Amino acid sequence: PDFRLERDVLKELVRRWEEFGIEFHTGTKITPDDTSILSGYRFVLVATGLTKPRRLPIKGIENALSGVEAIKRLNKGESLGAGRAVIIGGGNVAVDVARLLVKQGSKVELVCVESRDEMPAIEEEVELAEKEGVKIRPSLGVKEIEKLDGRYRLVVGRVKVVGEEKRVKQVEFVGGDEVLEADLVVAALGQEREFDWEGFNTCGDLVLGPSTVASAVASGRDVARSLLGITLSPKRESDEVITFEQLNTFYFKQAVSKKAIKSVEDLTYEASRCFSCGYCNQCGNCWIFCPDVSIILKEEAPPEVDTEHCKGCGICSVECPRHVIRMKKKY
């Protein structure tokens, strides 16, 4: 949706890519069995994402519109004409569809098997959906979807999650059945890969599973660099998100952001304000402060710890400006 990825930003990125000389061939379907169009290239990198909607064994599930199809139609500006809509699923696609329909004036209920605290969607997105009017119905499973005269009838019941297999929650119904009626039902139950691209270079959600735009882009960047033999040092050894509270800001000078960027100098200044969270910049704090001389510094690489001499005091972790070194309990 454009409220998560603004179209003007996306169009500007595509324009820049075209200026770089990248060629776009749209409306062209390629399968693992028919790759003749790809001949003559040094590398082939597949980044199709997960395009096949997942279907669960729910009676009448074929009567529901898939989350992916709903997003496509809504992004094209279509109105799904739903006065009352029921969205099935607790992930980001389900929440996106719910928010888009609310913005079109629909009354929306989102039904998911997870509890409110265990919904896989980004918490901030769920909170925004609730503020915008989406009614969240957690710990509720769908038994049947019936379509009659253009309207839908859903039989739902209370559930508890008893396991998970291949990213699909396994649930047990625990009673409390009720009937929901709607003008539209969207089943956003996750996506799967449409084809098996074994033997190809792949990246993005095709490899990561359901993820974010930023993670998918980073995945593509890393695979492309690997294909080209480009190595960047120092590397991050963890994908953990670093919060501001985890930084040691004592080692950073205060700098005020400019209100507007009007020159290359302004842009360079703004870039210099980046903390490089989670990345080692060879500052040497860990080595300087270590009382056991158990920090091993290597050129253009994160520091290593001599575990034979480290007593686990944690000073290196505290003095690290960018939270590269983390102390964790062993047992």
N, C-alpha and C positions, 0 to 999 in steps of 0.2 A: 504493500500500500504506500501511497505517496507520503503519508504522515510518518512513515519509517524510513523511506528512501525517496527523497524529493526528486521529482521528474526533471526539474531544471538542472539539478546537480548531475543526474545521470546523463542527460543530454550533453552537458558540457564535457563530461568525461569521454563520451563517445566521440565528440568533435575533436578532442585532443588526440585520441587514439588514431583517428583518421589522419590528422596532421603528421603523426609519426610515420605514416605509411602503412598502417594496418588495413587490410582489405576485409570487408564484411560480405559474406554470401548468405543472404537470408532465404528462408523458404526452402531449405535444402535438408532432406533427411538422410542421415548416415547411420548405418547399423554395423555391428561388428563383422557381419558376413558380407557387407558390400562397402568396401573402403576404397574403391577404384579412384574416387575423386581425390583421395588423399595422397596419391602416388606423386613422387617427385619432391617430397618434403623431407627435411633432415630429421625433424621431430614431429610427433603427433601427440598432443596432450588433450585428453578427454575431460571435460568439466561440465557435464550435462546436469549435475545435481540429481536429486531423487524425484523423478517425474511421474512415477506410477503410483496412483492412490492405493493405499492399503485397504483391503476389504476384510472385515471381521465377520465371523459366522453369526450374524444377526438376521433374523427372519425379516425379509423385505428390505434389506440394506440397499438393493438395487434401485429402490424408489428415492433414495437420498442423492442429492447433488454432492459431488466430491469437493473437498476443501480447495484443492488446486484449481478445479474448474470454476468454482465460485470466485476465487481471487482473480483469475484471468478475466472473467466477464465483468466483475466490478471495476477492475483496473482499466478496462476499455470504456468505462462510463455507462455501462448498462445498468438498468434498474431491475432488480430481481422481483420487484413488486410484492414484497412480503409485508403484510400488516403485522403478522406474528410469525417469528422464526425460531426454530430450535437448532442449536449448533451442538453436535456431538464431538467431544474431544476436549482435552485440557492443555494442548500445546500452543505454540505461537501462531500457527496457521488458524486454529480454531478461534483464538482471541482476535486475530486480524480480521477474520470474516465477521465476527460478532460486532466489532467496532465499526467496520464499514457499513454494515446493515443498520446499526443504530444511527449513524450519520445520515442514512437515507430515510430515517423516520420509522424504522421497524421497531416493534417490541420484541426484544431478543432474550431468550433463555439459553444459557450454555450448560450442557449436561456433561459431566465427566466422572470417571470411575475413581479418580484420585481424590483424596481429601483436599481441602482448600490449601493447606500448607505444603502438599506434595505435588501440586500441579507443575508439570514440566515447563510451562510457559514462563517467560521472564516476569518476575514479580511486579516490576514497575508497570508492565503492560497490562497485567491483570487488574492492578489498582486503578489504572486509567480507564479500563473497560467498565469497571464497577461505577466509577464517578460519572461516566458518560451514560449510564443507564442499563448496562448489561446485567442481567440477573444470573449469578453463578449458582449452579446446583451441583455441589460436589458429592462424591460417594454415591453416585446414581448411575446405574447401568441401563442400557436399552435392551429390551427383550424382543420387541417387534415394531416394525414400521409399516403401517398400512396406508395406502393411497386410495382415496375414493372421491370422485367428483372434484378433482383438483385440490383437495385438502388432504392433510395428513393426520393420522392418529398413531401416537406412540405409546406403547406400554413400557413403563420404566419401573425399576425397583431398587431398593437400597442394596449396596454391595460392599464387600470388603476385599481389599487386594491381598491375595495369598501367595503371589509370586510374580516373576517376570521371565519371559523367554523371547529372545530375539527382539528386544525392545517393545514387546507386547505385554501389557499387564494381564495377569491371570486373576480372575475374580470369582467370588461366590456370592450369589444372591442371598440376602438375609431377610427378605420379606419387605412389607411396606409398599406393595405395588400401587401405582397410580397411572392415570391416563393423561397425556398431554396432546393438545390439538394445535395444529399450526398450518400456515399457508406455505411454508418452506421448511425443508429439513436439509441441513448440510452436515455430511459426515467427514469431519477433519480428523481422521484416525491415524495420520502419519503417512509418509511416502516411502516407496521402495525404489530401487534401481530398475529401470525398464529393461536394460540389457546387461549381460555379463561382459565387461570390457577387460577380461583377463588377457594379459599380454600387452596391454596398452599402458602408457603413462597416464595416470589419473590423479585428480586432485579435487578439492572442494568437498561438498556434501557427499559426493560419490564415494569418498574415502572416510570422511569424518563422521558421516551420519548427519542427522538434523543439527544444523549449527547456525551461526550468524553470518551476515554478509562479510563482516570484518575477518572472521576466521576463514571463510572460504577464499577470500582474496589473498590472505596471508599464505594459505596452503598452495594456491596457484603460483604465487611468487616464489615460494621455497622450492617447488618442483622445477620451475623454469630455471632457477639459478643452478639447481643440481644438474639439470640436463646440459647446461652451458659450462659446467665445471667451475662456477663462481662460488667461492666460500667467503662468508662474512664472519669476521671475528672482532670482538668476542661474541660468542653465541649465548643465547638464553638456554638454560637447561630445564626450565619449567614453563608450562603454559599458565601457571597460576596468575590470577589477576592481582596486581599489587595495589593496595589502597593507599590513599594519602597518609593515613595514620601510621602505616608501616614504614614510611620513609624517615630518614634522619635529616630533617630539614636544616639542622645546624650547619651543615656543610654546603648549603646552597645560599647564594646571595639573593636578597630580595630584589625583585624586578617588576615593574609595573607594565601591564600590557598596553600597547598603543591602541587608540580607539579605532584607527583605520590604517590599513596597509596601502601606502601610496608609492612605494619604491622597493627596489630589490634590497636596499639596506634595511627597510622596515621588516621585510620578510625574513631576512637573515637574523635580525634581532629577535623576532618572535620565535624562530626555530631554536635559537640559543637558550630559550627559557625552558625547553623540554627537560624533564628530570631523567629521561631514559630509564623509567621504572623497570626493575628486574634485570637490567643489563649491566654487566661489569664494565667499568671504564678504566680499570687498572689504577685506581686512586691509591692503593696500597695501605688503606686504613687497617684492614684486617691483619696485615703483616706487621705493621707498626705497633699495634696495641696487643697482639697476642703474647701473653706472658710465658707461653711454653715454646715459642718459636716453632710452632707446628703448622704454620701456613706456608704453602708452597706456591710461589708465584711463577706463572708461565707466560711467555710472551704472547700477547693477543689471544688469551684464553682466560676463562674464569679461574679463580684460585682453587687450589686443592688443599685438603686437610690431611696431615699426617696423623692418622687415627691411632698410631702406636703411642704418640706423645700428647695428643689433645686430651684434656681432662673435662671438656664440655662446659667450660665456664660461661660461654655465650657472649663474651665481650666482642668478638668479631662480628657477630650477628647484630648487636646493638649499634656498633660503630659503622656498619655498612650503610652508606647513604641511600642506596637504591634497593635495599632488601634482597640482595642477591644471595646472601648466606642466611639460611633458615635453621633454627633449632627445633628439632622434633623429638618427642619421646620415642625411645627405642622399644620400650615394652609398654 
